[in-house]
Amino acid sequence: MEILFFEPVYKDYIWGGTRLKEYFYKNVETPTAAESWEISTNEAGLSKISNGSMNGRTLKELFDNRDLREKVFGTKTKEMEKFPLLIKYIDANSNLSVQVHPNDEYAKINENDTGKTEMWYIIDCAQNAKIICGMKESVTQKEVSEIIRNGKIKENLNYVNIQKGDAIYIPSGTIHAILGDTLICEIQQNSNLTYRVYDWDRVGSDGKPRELHIEKAIDVIDVETKPSVVHTIDEENKKIVENEFFKVEKVTVDGEYRDNSSKETFYAMNILEGSGKIEADNKEYNLNKGDSILIPASIGEYVIRGKIQLLKSYVG
């Protein structure tokens, strides 16, 4: 078993910027980039392994290989139809659309897919930055349709102040938007389903208004969802999100961090700050800001050395 590194898949949308290149030193070939899909088996952006004996193979190939599934991804994934997570870096140079994602039940019936619960970790943001997270508390479920159809969505959104180090949990059914000048790491269910509700009256590169998905959005918006914000800036090692789909820990390494893999699950790690090395199974690998790695379930003990801040995601 080897620790797996990945070649990112870049996506450029009208709201993207240059921080993936400037902050993470990503090899972005376009002038701007909106997203860097770091760990993905989604058909819209397949991660390729960039090191070792698996170099050049997609992560999906490994997950679909029944002889390797449990060794690499753990016993919890044995009966899963697909790799459970999709992990991205997102550079919101300007506002993303106001949007919502369906839950598993709606997605299965209407899209033949899984739903999308997600979390955001704020890597960097402007002073006095905000996000949209849900609707105002005064809005009832019965009012949602009328508010959207009558073009009154903007004044009924819930704006939340954010700062670097915040973790925001966005369950499916929550209307939300990342706003401009924000760099985040997004950890989500492996789904690319997004229903746009409002897009700031913008037009796309073709000069036409971007597509909205009003009817489906009204179907799935749930004003009773419980999004949350966790302030982690002063926390060194803490589980910051835990739900039925994934768990995320923030880990700060200042010297040495020792741990063991779990036979039940893989560990996905995103290096947010710093640099160092990771050693496992008598092999040593360099770690740098912006790297994303997967620690196989059967690798055993591993040690991270250096000065590093990372997110550790897994299922179970």
C-alpha positions in Angstrom: 0.0 0.0 0.0 1.1 3.5 -0.8 -0.2 6.9 0.1 -1.9 8.3 -2.9 -1.4 11.8 -4.3 -3.6 13.3 -7.0 -3.6 15.5 -10.1 -6.3 18.2 -9.7 -9.1 18.7 -12.2 -9.7 22.5 -12.8 -13.0 24.1 -13.5 -13.4 27.7 -14.6 -16.7 29.5 -14.1 -17.6 33.2 -14.4 -17.0 33.8 -10.6 -13.5 32.2 -10.5 -10.3 34.0 -9.7 -6.5 33.5 -9.5 -6.0 32.4 -5.9 -5.7 28.7 -6.7 -2.6 29.6 -8.6 -1.4 32.3 -6.2 -2.2 30.8 -2.8 -1.8 27.1 -3.6 0.7 27.4 -6.5 -1.6 25.2 -8.6 -0.5 24.6 -12.2 -3.6 26.4 -13.7 -3.2 27.0 -17.4 -6.2 29.3 -17.8 -6.2 33.0 -16.6 -8.7 32.2 -13.9 -10.0 29.0 -12.2 -13.0 28.6 -10.0 -12.5 25.1 -8.6 -9.8 22.5 -8.2 -11.4 19.1 -7.8 -8.8 17.5 -5.5 -10.2 14.0 -4.7 -13.0 12.9 -7.0 -14.5 9.8 -8.7 -17.3 11.9 -10.2 -17.6 11.5 -13.9 -17.6 15.3 -14.2 -14.0 15.3 -13.0 -12.0 12.2 -12.4 -9.0 12.4 -10.1 -5.8 10.7 -11.5 -3.2 9.3 -9.1 0.1 11.2 -9.6 2.6 8.9 -7.8 3.8 5.4 -7.2 2.7 2.1 -8.8 -0.8 3.5 -9.4 0.4 6.6 -11.3 -2.0 7.6 -14.1 -4.9 5.5 -12.9 -8.1 7.1 -11.8 -9.3 6.9 -8.3 -12.6 5.5 -9.7 -10.7 2.6 -11.2 -9.3 1.7 -7.7 -12.7 2.0 -6.1 -14.4 -0.2 -8.8 -11.7 -2.9 -8.3 -13.3 -5.3 -5.8 -9.9 -6.9 -5.0 -8.6 -3.5 -3.9 -11.8 -1.8 -2.5 -11.4 -2.8 1.2 -7.6 -2.6 1.3 -7.7 1.0 0.0 -11.0 2.4 1.1 -12.0 0.3 4.1 -14.8 -2.0 5.1 -17.4 0.8 5.4 -17.3 1.3 1.7 -17.8 -2.4 0.8 -21.5 -2.0 -0.2 -21.4 1.6 -1.5 -22.3 2.1 -5.1 -19.7 4.8 -5.5 -16.9 6.6 -3.6 -18.7 8.7 -1.0 -16.9 12.0 -1.1 -16.0 14.8 -3.5 -13.4 17.3 -2.2 -12.6 20.7 -3.8 -10.8 23.9 -3.4 -13.1 26.8 -4.4 -11.9 30.4 -5.3 -15.0 32.6 -5.2 -13.6 35.8 -6.7 -17.2 37.0 -6.9 -20.6 35.7 -5.7 -21.7 32.2 -6.5 -25.4 31.7 -7.4 -27.9 31.3 -4.6 -28.6 27.6 -4.8 -29.8 24.4 -3.1 -29.0 20.7 -3.3 -31.4 17.8 -3.0 -31.4 15.1 -0.4 -30.7 11.4 -1.3 -34.4 10.5 -1.6 -35.3 13.3 -4.1 -32.0 12.8 -6.0 -32.6 9.1 -6.4 -36.2 9.5 -7.7 -35.6 12.5 -9.9 -32.0 12.4 -11.0 -30.9 8.8 -10.4 -28.1 10.2 -8.2 -27.2 10.8 -4.6 -28.0 14.0 -2.8 -25.5 16.6 -1.7 -24.8 17.5 1.9 -21.6 19.6 2.2 -19.3 21.6 4.4 -17.0 24.5 3.8 -13.8 25.3 5.6 -12.9 29.0 5.2 -9.2 29.0 4.2 -9.1 32.8 3.6 -11.6 35.6 3.1 -12.0 39.3 3.1 -12.5 41.3 6.2 -16.2 41.5 7.1 -16.9 38.6 4.7 -20.3 36.9 4.7 -21.9 33.8 3.3 -25.6 33.0 2.7 -26.7 30.1 4.8 -30.5 29.4 4.9 -33.4 31.8 4.9 -34.5 34.2 7.5 -36.0 32.6 10.6 -39.3 34.3 10.0 -39.7 32.4 6.6 -42.1 29.4 6.8 -42.1 26.4 4.5 -45.4 27.6 3.0 -43.9 30.9 2.0 -40.9 29.6 0.1 -42.7 29.1 -3.2 -44.3 32.6 -3.2 -41.1 34.3 -2.2 -39.1 32.7 -5.0 -41.8 33.1 -7.7 -42.4 36.8 -6.8 -38.7 37.6 -7.0 -38.3 38.4 -3.3 -35.5 35.9 -2.6 -32.7 38.4 -1.9 -34.4 40.1 1.0 -35.3 36.8 2.7 -31.9 35.3 2.8 -29.8 34.7 5.9 -26.4 36.3 5.8 -23.7 35.0 8.2 -20.4 36.7 9.1 -17.4 34.5 8.5 -13.7 34.6 9.2 -10.7 32.5 8.4 -10.9 29.1 10.1 -14.6 28.8 10.2 -16.3 25.5 9.3 -19.8 25.8 7.8 -22.1 22.7 7.7 -24.7 22.8 4.8 -27.2 19.9 4.9 -29.1 19.1 1.8 -32.2 21.3 1.4 -30.4 24.4 2.7 -30.5 27.4 0.4 -27.0 28.9 0.4 -24.3 30.8 -1.5 -20.5 31.4 -1.2 -20.0 35.1 -1.6 -17.1 36.9 -3.2 -13.4 37.1 -2.1 -13.6 33.8 -0.3 -11.3 30.8 -0.6 -12.6 27.5 0.8 -12.2 23.8 1.0 -15.4 22.0 0.3 -16.1 18.5 1.4 -19.3 17.0 0.2 -21.2 13.9 -0.9 -20.1 12.6 -4.3 -22.8 14.5 -6.3 -22.8 17.3 -8.8 -26.5 18.2 -8.4 -27.1 22.0 -8.0 -30.4 23.8 -8.4 -29.9 27.6 -9.0 -32.5 29.8 -7.4 -31.0 33.3 -8.1 -27.8 34.4 -9.9 -27.5 38.2 -9.2 -29.0 39.1 -12.6 -25.8 38.0 -14.4 -25.3 36.7 -17.8 -23.0 33.8 -18.9 -20.2 33.9 -21.4 -22.8 33.5 -24.1 -24.4 36.8 -23.1 -27.6 35.0 -21.9 -28.9 34.7 -18.3 -27.6 31.6 -16.6 -30.1 28.8 -16.3 -32.2 28.7 -13.1 -33.9 25.6 -11.7 -36.8 27.2 -9.9 -39.3 24.3 -9.8 -36.8 21.7 -8.5 -35.4 24.2 -6.0 -38.8 24.8 -4.6 -39.3 21.1 -4.3 -36.2 20.6 -2.2 -35.7 23.7 -0.1 -36.3 22.9 3.6 -36.3 25.9 5.9 -36.1 23.4 8.9 -32.6 22.2 8.1 -30.0 22.9 10.7 -26.8 24.5 9.1 -24.1 25.5 11.6 -20.9 27.5 11.9 -18.0 26.2 14.0 -15.2 28.6 14.8 -11.9 26.6 14.7 -9.2 29.3 14.4 -7.9 28.6 17.9 -8.4 24.8 17.8 -5.5 22.5 17.0 -7.1 19.0 16.7 -10.8 18.9 16.6 -13.7 17.1 14.9 -15.4 20.0 13.2 -18.2 18.3 11.3 -19.8 14.9 11.9 -22.9 13.6 10.1 -24.1 10.4 8.5 -22.2 11.1 5.3 -18.7 12.2 6.4 -16.6 13.3 9.4 -14.0 16.0 9.2 -11.3 16.8 11.6 -8.9 19.8 11.7 -5.4 18.7 12.5 -2.5 21.0 13.4 1.0 19.4 13.2 3.8 21.3 15.0 6.6 18.8 15.1 5.1 15.3 14.8 1.7 13.7 14.5 1.4 9.9 14.8 -1.7 8.0 13.9 -2.9 4.6 12.5 -5.1 4.0 9.6 -8.5 2.4 10.2 -9.6 -0.8 8.6 -13.1 0.7 8.3 -12.3 3.8 6.2 -9.7 5.7 4.2 -8.5 9.1 5.4 -8.5 11.9 2.9 -6.2 14.8 3.8 -6.0 18.4 2.4 -2.9 20.4 3.3 -4.1 23.9 4.0 -1.0 25.5 5.4 2.7 24.7 5.8 4.9 21.8 4.6 6.6 18.7 5.9 6.8 15.0 5.3 4.6 11.9 5.8 6.0 8.4 6.4 4.2 5.1 6.1 5.2 1.5 5.3 8.9 2.5 5.1 8.2 5.2 2.4 8.5 8.9 2.9 6.6 11.6 0.9 6.9 15.4 0.8 3.8 17.4 1.8 3.2 20.9 0.6 0.4 23.5 0.9 -2.4 22.6 -1.6 -1.6 18.9 -1.7 -4.4 16.4 -1.3 -3.7 12.8 -0.3 -5.5 9.5 0.5 -4.3 7.2 3.2 -5.4 3.7 2.5 -7.3 1.8 5.2 -4.7 -1.0 5.4 -1.5 1.1 5.5 -1.1 0.9 9.3 0.9 3.5 11.2 1.8 6.8 9.6 3.7 9.8 10.9 3.5 13.4 9.7 6.4 15.7 10.5 6.7 19.4 10.0 4.6 22.5 10.5 1.2 21.8 8.8 -2.5 22.5 9.1 -4.8 20.0 7.4 -8.3 18.7 7.1 -8.8 14.9 7.6 -12.0 13.5 6.1 -13.5 10.0 6.3 -16.7 8.0 6.6 -17.8 5.7 9.4 
